[in-house]
């Protein structure tokens, strides 16, 4: 067998590994995020920077197992749909992230909670576990996938929440209703803005429908 054939065989074996495919997908997604952030003006331009540079930065943005906010605060698995969650709009003018407020926090990736990125979230509710208080939140994005409530090609349910002070460019935002993030209050960087009661109630209605909770 030639060297090229051997290399091709090894490469095919690696790509059949779920872990390898997951790692490649995470790095690729983070490269896209890094480029998008630069276009949005959150950091310097990409002129003169190679793809390898962007990939290395993407890996740094992801963080490594055992480092970053997930090591300090403990990355938490997503909340299951059961038992039902009490949803109560209760923003307050204090330093804490409250239900109905947009905040910035380190959010773990769905495929691997030891990796993640800093992003805005909508705080949906508070609850407690054996280690203390937990924020239940929904990830937020400014990438417009459609109007009102819609399901994307991956089966995720998104709810349009319009524009607000959380986005300096005034872009329409959406929250993902089917994934319930669990965050320690210490992982929240800062509060961004308050969602209106009407918008919160709309999100809460969709969350209840998606997770099968009765009113």
C-alpha positions as a printed Julia matrix, in Angstrom:
215×3 Matrix{Float64}:
   0.0    0.0    0.0
   1.39   3.42  -0.97
   1.99   6.18   1.59
  -0.86   8.21   0.1
  -3.24   5.25   0.4
  -2.22   4.64   3.99
  -2.75   8.31   4.86
  -6.16   8.27   3.18
  -7.15   5.16   5.15
  -6.06   6.71   8.46
  -7.9    9.93   7.65
 -11.14   8.06   6.91
 -10.84   6.19  10.21
 -10.37   9.43  12.15
 -13.33  11.09  10.47
 -15.55   8.16  11.45
 -14.89   9.01  15.1
 -17.82  10.98  16.65
 -15.37  12.84  18.91
 -13.25  13.93  15.94
 -16.29  15.09  14.0
 -17.55  16.98  17.07
 -14.19  18.73  17.57
 -13.99  19.71  13.9
 -17.55  21.04  13.99
 -16.85  23.08  17.15
 -13.68  24.63  15.69
 -15.43  25.41  12.42
 -18.37  27.01  14.21
 -16.05  29.11  16.36
 -14.12  30.3   13.3
 -17.41  31.48  11.81
 -18.3   33.19  15.11
 -14.9   34.9   15.23
 -15.33  36.24  11.7
 -18.92  37.33  12.42
 -17.83  39.16  15.58
 -15.22  41.1   13.64
 -17.8   42.09  11.04
 -20.04  43.24  13.89
 -17.23  45.43  15.19
 -16.51  43.56  18.42
 -12.77  43.26  17.63
 -10.17  44.19  15.05
 -10.36  43.39  11.35
  -9.19  40.17   9.73
  -7.03  41.8    7.07
  -3.67  40.07   6.79
  -4.66  37.24   9.11
  -4.49  33.64   7.97
  -7.08  30.94   8.38
  -4.71  29.22  10.82
  -4.64  32.39  12.95
  -8.43  32.5   13.04
  -8.64  28.8   13.89
  -6.17  29.24  16.74
  -8.17  32.19  18.07
 -11.35  30.14  17.77
  -9.83  27.4   19.9
  -8.83  30.01  22.47
 -12.35  31.49  22.45
 -13.82  28.05  23.06
 -11.63  27.38  26.05
 -10.18  24.04  27.05
 -11.55  21.46  29.47
 -10.7   22.45  33.03
 -10.05  26.13  32.28
 -12.0   29.37  32.11
 -15.4   30.17  33.69
 -16.57  26.58  33.47
 -13.79  25.48  35.81
 -14.34  28.32  38.26
 -18.13  28.12  38.41
 -18.82  24.59  37.23
 -20.4   24.03  33.83
 -23.97  22.84  34.25
 -25.86  20.47  31.99
 -29.02  21.82  30.35
 -32.23  21.61  32.36
 -34.64  18.83  31.35
 -38.26  19.65  30.61
 -39.44  17.87  33.76
 -40.46  19.02  36.28
 -42.25  22.12  34.94
 -40.59  25.45  35.68
 -42.36  28.35  37.35
 -42.03  31.37  35.05
 -42.36  34.74  36.75
 -41.45  38.09  35.18
 -39.59  39.89  37.96
 -36.83  42.28  36.81
 -35.39  44.49  39.54
 -33.05  47.49  39.57
 -30.15  45.75  41.27
 -26.86  44.1   40.37
 -28.38  40.64  39.93
 -29.69  39.02  36.76
 -33.43  38.56  37.21
 -36.17  36.83  35.17
 -37.07  39.11  32.28
 -33.59  40.61  31.91
 -30.94  40.17  29.22
 -27.49  39.4   30.63
 -24.11  38.26  29.34
 -22.81  34.91  30.53
 -20.48  32.08  29.56
 -22.74  29.6   27.75
 -21.57  25.99  27.23
 -21.95  24.36  23.84
 -24.8   21.89  23.6
 -22.5   19.09  22.37
 -19.79  19.62  25.01
 -20.41  21.61  28.2
 -16.66  21.95  28.87
 -16.52  24.36  25.92
 -18.54  27.46  25.17
 -18.53  31.18  24.54
 -19.59  34.45  26.11
 -23.0   35.5   24.77
 -26.24  37.27  25.77
 -29.03  35.25  27.37
 -32.59  35.93  28.49
 -32.99  34.99  32.14
 -36.2   32.99  32.3
 -36.42  31.9   35.94
 -34.53  31.1   39.12
 -34.42  27.81  41.0
 -32.15  25.98  43.42
 -30.21  22.75  43.39
 -28.1   21.07  46.06
 -25.28  23.56  45.48
 -27.29  26.77  45.54
 -29.1   29.12  43.2
 -29.32  28.44  39.46
 -30.47  30.75  36.67
 -32.51  29.14  33.92
 -31.96  31.09  30.72
 -32.39  31.03  26.95
 -29.58  31.74  24.51
 -30.03  34.86  22.4
 -28.84  35.6   18.88
 -28.99  38.56  16.5
 -29.01  36.26  13.45
 -32.47  36.57  11.98
 -33.96  33.16  11.16
 -37.53  34.27  10.52
 -40.52  36.02  12.02
 -42.49  35.34  15.21
 -42.0   31.67  16.21
 -40.21  29.26  13.9
 -38.31  25.98  13.87
 -34.97  25.88  12.04
 -33.47  23.07   9.97
 -31.93  21.51  13.1
 -35.24  21.34  14.96
 -34.52  24.26  17.3
 -37.42  26.57  18.15
 -36.74  30.32  18.0
 -38.87  33.22  19.23
 -38.45  36.71  17.83
 -38.08  39.34  20.61
 -37.45  42.39  18.43
 -34.83  45.01  19.18
 -33.56  46.39  22.45
 -30.73  48.09  24.32
 -28.86  44.78  24.55
 -27.76  45.2   20.91
 -25.96  48.46  20.13
 -26.66  48.06  16.4
 -30.4   47.77  16.88
 -30.7   44.37  15.22
 -33.69  42.07  15.68
 -32.95  39.3   18.15
 -34.29  35.83  18.84
 -34.15  33.42  21.76
 -34.07  29.64  21.56
 -37.04  28.19  23.44
 -36.27  24.45  23.33
 -32.91  24.6   25.15
 -33.02  25.48  28.86
 -29.62  26.7   29.99
 -28.62  26.33  33.64
 -26.14  28.98  34.81
 -24.58  29.85  38.12
 -25.19  33.52  39.01
 -21.4   33.94  39.28
 -21.06  33.13  35.55
 -23.07  36.24  34.6
 -20.8   39.04  33.44
 -23.24  41.95  33.38
 -26.86  42.89  32.85
 -27.71  44.22  29.42
 -31.32  45.36  29.38
 -34.85  44.51  30.45
 -37.29  42.74  28.16
 -40.83  44.1   28.15
 -43.51  42.15  30.01
 -45.36  41.53  26.75
 -42.31  40.01  25.07
 -41.42  37.92  28.12
 -44.97  36.54  28.27
 -44.78  35.63  24.59
 -41.5   33.76  25.15
 -42.91  32.06  28.26
 -45.96  30.87  26.3
 -43.77  29.26  23.63
 -41.46  27.7   26.23
 -44.46  26.12  27.95
 -45.76  24.76  24.65
 -42.38  23.37  23.57
 -41.74  21.63  26.9
 -45.31  20.46  27.47
 -46.05  22.53  30.58
 -49.61  23.45  31.4
 -50.43  26.95  32.57
